[in-house]
Amino acid sequence: MKDIKGLVQIGKIIGTHGHRGEVKVYLLTDFPERFRSLKEVFLVTPSGQRSLSIERVRFHKGYVIMKSQECHTMSDAEKLKGGMLCVPEDELYPLGEDEYYCFQLIGMDVYTEEGLHLGVVEDIFPTGSNDVYVVRDDHKEYLIPAIKEVVREINLETRRITIHLLKGLLNLSDAL
């Protein structure tokens, strides 16, 4: 998800770890190794944003344990709980052809090949084999599998996704 002023979320602080200011981070990136090379990350909270200088990082049971230079005690770390860790968009890892970051797709209009507007991508969730786009209009929600047979075109410039309706994919009688 996109955040404040061109920042992209890569993790969420979900708790403290130990008593020396380390925090436990839930990963929101497909590239967890990025944490090893980060020197700085932006912390975004409801009260604003600030940078954190990363002192050290390690992985533990599917989470990142991170120590920043600004956080020295468990009490300091507790104050960061719930904060989102973000990086600028220009620091994102490059993707392959026909690959997109979720934040790029959220808010895009979805149309059928015939030109019927289905709604806007409001969420994306993984299923194991492929992602599913949650598309909503004012009245209905559609679950669109992100597979080549269905998603025909994603145009970031026009903010438009064109899909092919496979037989039985959607009941469009309510939308017509």
Residue, then its C-alpha position, 0 to 999 in steps of 0.5 A: m500500500k502506498d503511504i505518505k508522500g511517495l512512501v511504500q510500506i514494507g513492514k509493520i511493527i507489531g511488538t517489542h523484542g527483548h529489553r534493549g529496544e528491538v522491535k518485531v516487524y511483520l513483513l509486508t514485502d516479497f523481498p525480506e532480504r531488503f532489510r539486511s541492506l537498509k541503512e534507514v527506514f521511515l516510520v509512519t504513525p498517525s502522528g506523523q513520520r520520521s526516519l529511523s537509522i537501522e543498527r542491526v537486523r535479524f530474522h526470527k520465525g518469519y519476522v524481522i527483529m530490528k534495532s534502530q539507533e533511536c531506540h534504546t529501551m523496551s519502553d522506546a520500542e513500545k512507543l513504535k508499536g503499530g508504526m509502518l516501516c516505509v521506503p521511498e518508491d524509488e528504492l523499490y526492487p525492480l520487478g519483471e515483465d508483467e509484475y506489479y506492486c499491489f499499491q500500483l494496482i489499488g484504485m485502478d478501474v477494471y473493465t471487461e473487454e466489451g467495455l463494461h466498468l466493473g469497479v475499482v480494485e480495492d484490495i488484493f489477496p494471495t491465494g497460494s496459486n495466484d492473487v485475487y483482485v477485490v473489485r467493487d462498485d457502488h453495489k457489488e463486489y467481484l473477485i477477479p483471479a489475477i491469471k493471464e487467461v483473465v487479466r488481459e492488460i494492465n495500463l499504469e498510465t491510464r490506471r485501467i485493467t482490462i479483463h476477459l470474462l471466462k464462462g462462469l467467472l462472474n454473474l453480471s446480470d446485476a451489473l447490467 
